[in-house]
């Protein structure tokens, strides 16, 4: 049996077809990712970055990190005088002129093309051309604009970020692709991306070197040089995927593997370590007792995240101490005494398990999308510079070649060496808290995957508890009596929260999965592959 889940139903169907033709989980994930970049163009694409966790039943787990890095022209103090405040949702920093949020200075060196090629070369069975091919006609002939793509264009995330309607028109080339001279495409209208189709065709025929060393690299470097960006041709030539081990821990006797710093896996392990000391299943969900424990776990781990998580190539991170279960036990004691501890959702995810037992959790993103498109290339770039701390001398400050903190957290859970859960999510700073709650729903509350991703959710980033409208009023009142400020939101299925994608393997080998209904959910499975 094979299964694939992601937020875009069409991409899931295409990924499943790859496995039906004999491809494995990595083949399906990479093919799906290229399709996602066409049909969800502000979430991900060739100008983005990400992380992929790969499980092989014989070879174990490998983490491929292809995060975007600051260009060589970036300087630690370049934005110090422009700093206004930290964003309210703790995703990024507000600067005068929004230079870190949109435009050429917001873009870091893209890693997606290198990451997809490295994954396919190491673990795939199909060719590079075969992986890219399904995305080309969707760009050349167009796709019907979905409600969620249109919804992104019209969403205003508040005073700390540029409105998306303005963002997608930040450069003339972007405006020409994503609007009709400033007017939005309607839901269901066909949007053609002819330049992107030609870029994909060139990438398929010439390989990733054309992106990092060839004609595409030349066009990128010239565009950024002309417009004050930080990326040079040498930055593209030097870009490398980091192949490493995931961070590991346990939860209730199960093994957990996730993407470690600068990603959110360490924060997730801390939350799980904290919750392991309580019988969550006895409280049920939603309930005040369960909500209190979740919020306290989030508060404690988020405080450590803000202090310690950064690019480990530049900053020493006390991973062992932070992930130690005794550290979590002491935190539980402190909170029991009455003392409390103190990325916007523009990313995408695909989870795949094939009938050979191979599994992939792939998170890839444009950050919040920079609004920059190089004329003639047809794809948007990340705005990954937006979450660097503009104040010099801090763990997450800007440095050339450095990547910033991300809460992307591709994760897998194992019972012995048998895969139990494959999970990941888009959702900025809410990714880890979303993954946490889905894991708790599956492992503690015995929910099915559909129930687990659909259940009402809370989030706490150290200030206000955000509660989905379906969280009962008595639960919110209970949290307020405990001293928390609670915002009971107006939407029942609120896209403020992360949108986890999850696959669960039962002891008999049966696979089931679900895609969060807070966005178009795509789940495709086949009981007769290979």
C-alpha positions in Angstrom: 0.0 0.0 0.0 1.2 3.5 -0.8 -0.2 6.9 0.4 0.7 10.6 -0.1 -0.8 13.6 1.6 -0.3 17.3 1.0 -2.4 20.5 0.9 -2.9 20.4 -2.8 -5.1 17.5 -4.1 -3.8 17.6 -7.7 -0.2 17.4 -6.5 -1.1 14.4 -4.3 -2.8 12.6 -7.3 0.3 13.2 -9.4 2.6 11.9 -6.7 0.5 8.8 -6.3 0.7 8.2 -10.0 4.5 8.2 -9.8 4.3 5.3 -7.3 1.8 3.5 -9.4 4.4 3.5 -12.2 7.0 2.0 -9.9 8.6 5.0 -8.3 9.3 5.2 -4.6 8.4 7.7 -1.9 11.3 10.1 -2.7 10.3 10.0 -6.4 6.8 10.9 -5.5 7.7 13.6 -3.0 10.1 15.4 -5.4 7.6 15.2 -8.3 4.9 16.5 -6.0 7.1 19.3 -4.8 7.6 20.6 -8.4 3.9 20.5 -9.0 3.2 22.3 -5.7 5.5 25.1 -6.8 3.4 25.7 -9.9 -0.1 25.5 -8.5 0.6 27.1 -5.1 3.2 29.7 -6.2 3.4 31.8 -3.1 3.9 28.8 -0.8 6.9 27.2 -2.4 8.8 26.8 -5.7 12.2 27.0 -7.4 13.1 30.1 -5.4 12.5 28.5 -2.0 14.1 26.2 0.4 13.3 23.4 2.9 14.1 20.2 4.7 13.4 16.6 3.8 13.4 13.7 6.3 13.8 10.3 4.5 13.3 6.9 6.1 14.5 3.7 4.6 13.7 0.4 6.4 17.2 -0.9 5.9 19.2 2.3 6.0 17.5 4.3 8.7 16.8 8.1 8.6 18.6 10.9 6.7 17.9 14.6 6.9 18.5 16.8 3.9 18.7 20.5 4.8 18.4 22.9 1.9 17.7 26.1 3.8 18.1 29.5 2.2 21.3 31.3 3.3 22.1 35.0 3.5 24.0 36.3 0.5 27.6 37.4 0.7 26.7 41.0 0.4 24.6 40.9 3.6 26.1 42.6 6.7 25.2 42.0 10.4 24.4 45.7 11.0 22.8 46.5 7.7 19.3 46.9 9.2 20.1 48.0 12.7 18.9 51.5 12.1 15.7 50.4 10.5 14.5 48.1 13.3 11.1 49.0 14.7 9.9 45.9 16.7 9.6 42.2 16.7 6.5 41.0 14.8 3.5 40.3 17.1 3.3 36.7 16.0 7.0 36.2 16.7 7.6 35.5 13.0 10.1 38.0 11.8 10.9 41.6 12.6 9.3 44.9 11.5 11.7 47.2 9.7 11.2 50.7 8.2 10.4 50.3 4.6 9.7 46.5 4.9 13.0 45.8 3.2 13.3 42.4 5.0 9.8 41.4 4.1 9.4 42.2 0.3 11.8 43.1 -2.4 15.3 42.0 -3.4 16.9 42.5 0.0 14.5 40.0 1.6 15.7 37.1 -0.6 18.2 34.5 0.6 20.1 32.1 -1.7 17.5 29.5 -2.8 18.0 25.8 -1.9 15.0 23.9 -3.3 16.5 23.0 -6.7 19.6 21.6 -5.1 17.6 19.8 -2.4 15.3 18.1 -4.8 18.2 17.0 -7.0 20.2 15.7 -4.0 17.2 13.7 -2.7 16.5 12.2 -6.1 20.1 11.3 -6.7 20.6 9.7 -3.3 17.3 7.9 -2.8 15.2 8.1 -6.0 14.7 5.7 -8.9 13.3 8.0 -11.6 15.3 10.6 -13.6 15.5 14.3 -12.9 13.6 14.9 -16.1 10.8 12.5 -15.1 10.4 14.3 -11.8 10.0 17.7 -13.3 7.9 16.8 -16.4 4.4 16.7 -14.7 4.8 20.3 -13.6 5.6 21.7 -17.0 2.1 21.5 -18.7 0.5 22.9 -15.5 2.7 26.0 -15.9 2.5 26.1 -19.7 -1.2 25.4 -20.2 -2.3 26.8 -16.8 -4.2 25.7 -13.8 -7.5 26.7 -12.3 -6.9 29.1 -9.4 -8.1 27.6 -6.2 -10.0 29.2 -3.4 -7.0 29.0 -1.1 -4.6 30.5 -3.6 -7.0 33.3 -4.1 -7.6 33.6 -0.4 -3.9 34.0 0.2 -3.8 36.9 -2.3 -6.6 38.7 -0.5 -5.4 38.0 3.1 -4.0 40.8 5.2 -2.0 39.4 8.1 -2.0 42.7 10.0 0.2 45.7 10.6 3.5 43.8 10.9 3.7 42.6 7.3 3.0 43.9 3.8 -0.5 43.0 2.7 -0.4 40.0 0.3 -2.3 41.9 -2.5 0.7 44.3 -2.5 3.2 41.6 -1.9 2.4 39.7 -5.1 2.9 42.9 -7.2 6.1 44.0 -5.5 8.0 43.7 -8.9 6.7 44.3 -12.4 7.4 40.7 -13.4 5.4 39.4 -10.4 2.5 41.7 -11.2 2.5 40.5 -14.8 2.2 36.8 -13.7 -0.2 36.9 -10.7 -2.6 39.7 -11.8 -4.3 41.2 -14.8 -2.6 44.5 -14.6 -3.4 44.7 -10.9 -6.7 42.9 -10.9 -6.7 39.4 -9.3 -7.5 36.2 -11.2 -10.9 34.9 -10.1 -11.4 31.5 -8.4 -11.5 28.9 -11.2 -9.8 31.1 -13.8 -6.9 29.6 -15.6 -3.5 31.1 -14.7 -0.7 30.5 -17.2 2.9 30.8 -16.2 4.7 30.5 -19.6 8.1 31.8 -18.4 8.0 29.3 -15.5 7.3 26.5 -18.0 10.3 27.4 -20.0 12.5 27.6 -16.9 11.3 24.1 -15.8 12.0 22.7 -19.3 15.5 24.1 -19.2 16.0 22.8 -15.7 14.8 19.4 -16.8 17.1 19.2 -19.8 20.2 20.9 -18.4 20.1 19.8 -14.8 20.5 21.8 -11.5 23.8 23.3 -12.7 21.9 25.6 -15.0 20.3 27.1 -11.9 23.4 27.5 -9.8 26.2 27.9 -12.4 24.6 28.4 -15.8 22.3 30.7 -17.7 19.6 30.8 -14.9 22.3 31.7 -12.4 23.5 34.5 -14.6 20.0 35.9 -14.9 19.5 35.7 -11.1 22.8 37.3 -10.3 22.4 40.2 -12.8 18.9 40.9 -11.6 19.9 41.0 -7.9 23.0 43.1 -8.7 20.9 45.6 -10.6 18.3 45.9 -7.8 20.4 46.0 -4.6 20.0 42.3 -3.6 22.6 40.4 -1.5 23.0 37.4 -3.8 25.9 37.0 -6.2 26.8 34.4 -8.8 29.4 33.1 -6.4 26.8 32.6 -3.7 24.8 30.4 -6.1 27.9 28.4 -7.2 28.9 27.7 -3.6 25.4 26.6 -2.4 25.4 23.1 -0.9 22.8 20.8 0.6 23.6 19.7 4.2 23.1 16.0 4.7 22.9 15.1 8.3 21.1 13.0 11.0 17.8 14.1 12.5 17.5 15.0 16.1 16.2 12.0 18.1 14.1 11.5 21.3 11.4 9.4 22.7 7.7 9.8 23.7 6.0 7.2 25.8 8.4 4.5 24.6 8.2 5.5 20.9 11.2 6.9 19.1 10.9 10.3 17.5 13.1 11.7 14.7 12.8 15.3 13.5 14.7 18.1 11.9 16.9 19.7 14.5 18.2 23.3 14.8 17.8 25.7 13.1 14.4 23.9 12.5 11.8 23.1 15.1 12.6 19.5 16.1 14.3 20.4 19.3 11.4 22.5 20.4 9.0 19.7 19.5 11.0 17.2 21.6 11.0 19.6 24.5 7.2 19.9 24.4 6.8 16.1 24.2 9.3 15.6 27.1 7.2 18.0 29.2 3.9 16.3 28.3 5.2 12.8 28.9 4.9 13.4 32.7 1.1 13.7 32.5 -1.7 11.3 31.5 -3.1 13.4 28.7 -5.4 10.6 27.5 -7.3 10.7 30.8 -8.4 14.3 30.2 -9.9 14.1 26.7 -9.9 16.8 24.1 -10.9 19.6 24.2 -10.8 20.1 28.0 -9.4 22.7 30.3 -6.9 20.3 31.9 -5.5 19.1 28.5 -5.4 22.7 27.2 -3.5 23.9 30.3 -0.9 21.2 29.8 -0.5 21.9 26.1 -0.2 25.7 26.7 2.4 25.2 29.5 4.5 22.9 27.3 4.4 25.5 24.6 5.2 28.4 26.9 8.3 26.6 28.3 9.7 25.4 25.0 9.0 28.6 23.1 10.9 30.6 25.7 13.9 28.3 25.1 13.5 28.5 21.4 13.7 32.3 21.5 16.9 32.2 23.6 18.8 29.3 22.0 17.7 28.2 18.5 19.8 29.4 15.6 22.0 28.1 12.8 24.3 25.5 14.6 27.1 26.2 12.1 27.4 29.7 13.6 26.1 29.4 17.2 26.7 26.7 19.8 23.3 25.2 20.8 23.0 23.2 24.1 21.0 20.5 22.3 21.7 17.7 24.8 20.8 19.8 27.9 17.6 21.2 26.3 16.4 17.8 25.1 17.2 16.1 28.4 14.1 14.6 30.1 15.3 15.7 33.5 15.3 19.2 32.3 11.6 18.8 31.3 10.9 17.2 34.7 12.3 20.2 36.5 10.2 22.5 34.3 7.1 20.5 35.3 8.0 21.0 39.0 8.5 24.8 38.5 5.2 25.2 36.7 3.4 23.0 39.3 4.6 25.5 41.9 2.7 28.3 40.2 5.5 30.0 38.2 4.8 30.3 34.5 7.3 30.3 31.6 7.3 32.9 29.4 6.8 31.6 10.6 3.3 33.2 9.0 1.7 30.1 7.3 3.3 30.4 3.9 4.9 27.0 3.5 3.8 23.6 2.2 4.3 20.0 3.1 4.2 16.5 1.6 4.2 13.2 3.5 4.7 9.9 1.6 4.9 6.2 2.4 5.4 3.7 -0.3 4.7 0.0 -0.4 8.4 -0.8 0.3 8.2 1.0 3.7 10.2 4.1 2.5 8.8 7.3 4.0 9.4 11.0 3.3 8.4 14.1 5.3 9.2 17.1 3.1 8.7 20.8 4.2 9.5 23.4 1.6 8.7 27.1 1.5 9.1 30.6 0.2 8.9 32.0 3.7 6.2 34.6 3.2 7.2 35.2 -0.5 9.3 38.2 -1.4 7.2 39.4 -4.4 10.4 39.3 -6.5 10.4 37.6 -9.9 13.4 37.8 -12.2 12.1 38.9 -15.7 11.9 35.9 -18.0 12.3 33.2 -15.3 8.7 33.1 -14.0 9.2 31.9 -10.4 9.0 33.8 -7.1 11.7 33.9 -4.5 11.7 33.4 -0.8 11.8 36.2 1.7 13.9 34.2 4.1 15.8 37.2 5.3 12.7 38.4 7.2 13.4 36.2 10.3 17.0 37.2 10.8 17.4 39.4 13.9 18.4 42.9 12.6 20.2 43.6 15.8 23.9 42.6 15.7 25.5 40.2 18.2 22.5 38.0 18.7 22.2 34.2 17.9 19.9 34.8 15.0 21.7 37.9 13.6 22.5 38.3 9.9 25.8 36.9 8.6 26.7 35.8 5.0 26.2 32.1 4.5 24.0 31.8 7.6 20.4 30.5 7.7 17.9 31.7 10.2 15.6 30.0 12.6 12.7 28.1 11.1 9.9 26.1 12.6 9.7 23.7 9.7 9.7 20.3 11.5 9.5 17.2 9.3 9.0 14.4 11.8 8.6 10.7 12.1 7.7 8.4 15.0 8.7 4.8 15.3 7.7 1.8 17.3 11.0 0.0 17.5 12.1 0.3 13.8 8.5 0.2 12.5 7.2 3.5 11.2 4.2 4.7 13.3 3.7 8.3 12.2 5.0 10.5 9.3 4.1 14.2 9.8 4.9 17.7 8.9 3.1 21.0 8.4 3.1 24.5 6.9 2.3 27.3 9.3 5.2 29.5 10.4 5.7 29.6 14.2 2.6 27.5 14.6 4.1 24.5 12.9 5.6 22.9 16.0 2.5 23.5 18.1 0.3 22.0 15.4 2.5 18.9 15.0 2.5 18.5 18.7 -1.3 18.5 19.0 -1.8 16.1 16.1 0.8 13.7 17.6 -0.9 13.9 21.0 -4.3 13.4 19.3 -3.0 10.2 17.6 -0.9 8.8 20.4 -2.7 9.9 23.6 -6.3 10.4 22.5 -6.5 7.5 20.0 -7.8 9.6 17.2 -7.8 8.6 13.5 -5.6 10.8 11.2 -8.7 12.7 10.0 -9.9 13.3 13.5 -6.4 14.3 14.6 -5.8 17.0 12.0 -9.4 18.3 12.2 -9.7 18.6 16.0 -9.9 22.2 17.4 -6.5 23.7 18.2 -4.8 26.1 20.5 -1.5 28.0 20.1 0.7 29.9 22.5 3.8 31.8 21.5 4.4 33.3 25.0 1.8 36.1 25.1 -1.8 35.3 24.2 -3.4 31.9 23.9 -5.0 31.6 20.5 -8.0 29.3 20.6 -10.0 28.1 17.6 -13.7 29.0 17.8 -14.6 25.3 18.3 -12.7 25.3 21.6 -15.6 25.4 24.1 -16.1 28.6 26.1 -15.7 26.7 29.4 -12.2 25.6 28.3 -11.2 29.2 27.5 -12.7 30.5 30.7 -10.7 27.8 32.6 -7.5 29.0 31.0 -8.3 32.6 31.9 -8.9 31.6 35.5 -5.4 30.1 35.5 -4.0 33.5 34.5 -3.8 33.2 30.7 -5.1 35.8 28.3 -7.2 33.9 25.7 -8.3 35.0 22.3 -11.2 32.8 21.2 -11.0 33.3 17.4 -14.0 33.7 15.1 -13.3 30.9 12.7 -14.1 27.2 13.4 -11.4 26.0 10.9 -8.9 28.9 11.2 -5.9 29.1 8.8 -4.1 31.1 11.5 -3.1 27.6 12.8 -0.7 25.2 11.1 -2.0 22.7 8.6 -0.4 19.3 9.5 -0.2 16.5 6.9 0.0 13.1 8.6 0.3 9.4 7.7 -0.3 6.8 10.4 0.8 3.2 10.2 -1.1 0.6 12.1 0.6 -2.5 13.6 -0.9 -4.6 10.8 0.8 -2.4 8.2 -2.4 -0.6 7.2 -1.7 3.0 6.2 -4.1 5.9 6.7 -3.5 9.6 6.3 -5.1 13.0 6.3 -4.6 16.6 5.2 -5.6 19.4 7.4 -9.0 20.8 6.4 -7.9 24.3 7.1 -6.6 24.3 3.5 -7.5 22.2 0.5 -6.5 18.7 1.6 -5.0 16.2 -0.8 -4.8 12.5 0.3 -4.2 9.9 -2.4 -3.6 6.2 -1.7 -3.4 2.9 -3.6 -3.6 -0.6 -2.2 -2.2 -2.1 -5.4 1.0 -0.2 -6.2 3.9 -2.3 -7.6 
